[in-house]
Amino acid sequence: MKTKSAAQPSLLLVLLMTLVSSCVKDPVDKVPDRELFIETDASYGPDSRQRMTVALPEGRDEKTPIVILIHGGAWTAGDKTDLAGMQQVLLQNQIGSISINYRFVSENHHFEGLMEDVGLALAAVKANAEEWGIRTAHYQLLGASAGAHMALLYAYGFQRENEVSAVISVAGPTAFPDEFLAVAALGPLKVPIEAMAGAPIATPYSPRFSAAGPISYLTDAVPTLLIHGTADTTVPYALSTALEEALENNGKTVQLITLDGVGHDFLVDPTAVSEVANQALAWINTYE
């Protein structure tokens, strides 16, 4: 959930683009009258942060997979352009994507507001589906770090019309257990976590931390891909293993991809970036 430096988005783009040739699947039939569509600042609400970058492949149709991308940044920073590299990889694989910005958390804007923005963005995608030549349901969510938390939480507990069919979490916090909060209280994540939950990190811990955790909403959980590094000291790997176990115990579809020795800032590791891209593509195409 660390705020990315200004150089990181371009690093992600460069690393992912070097991997495109190895990630491209076999050619698919295209609808010839549908050209490549890129819109970098589409609006889904009145706030300046309620914007999205739409990237739809040439020859798409109503069966083309559509993925909503949610950037990280501790719910207080980051930008939709952070995932521009992933959008390029998806385009090369005949997959459409929408990368969203969202209103950052504050003393008056908490996880419910984050969920509202994801819902509004999805509603805008659905409203434009006919014009854009894409499907009207069965979207997938992919988030990184804080964005992964948002993707999981929305897919499990806040869907409006069962519009999300699968979710991918890359190094996302799946819950806010006491031991995690105790450590967070001593570091830079204290303020953003408190703002996200709308409660102070102080014992006894508020039930709002449980309410903000995706692991609290397993009844309607969709198929889930978890990707996490074992050396992550920002969002512990154990949070993903805990969700994996909980989902399995509830008969839900889940897969955990373990990145051995990889930390939270996996972008510095080209091998990890390649693994994330390939696993995400395989998952998206499985649940298209």
Disulfide bonds with the S-S distance in Angstrom:
none
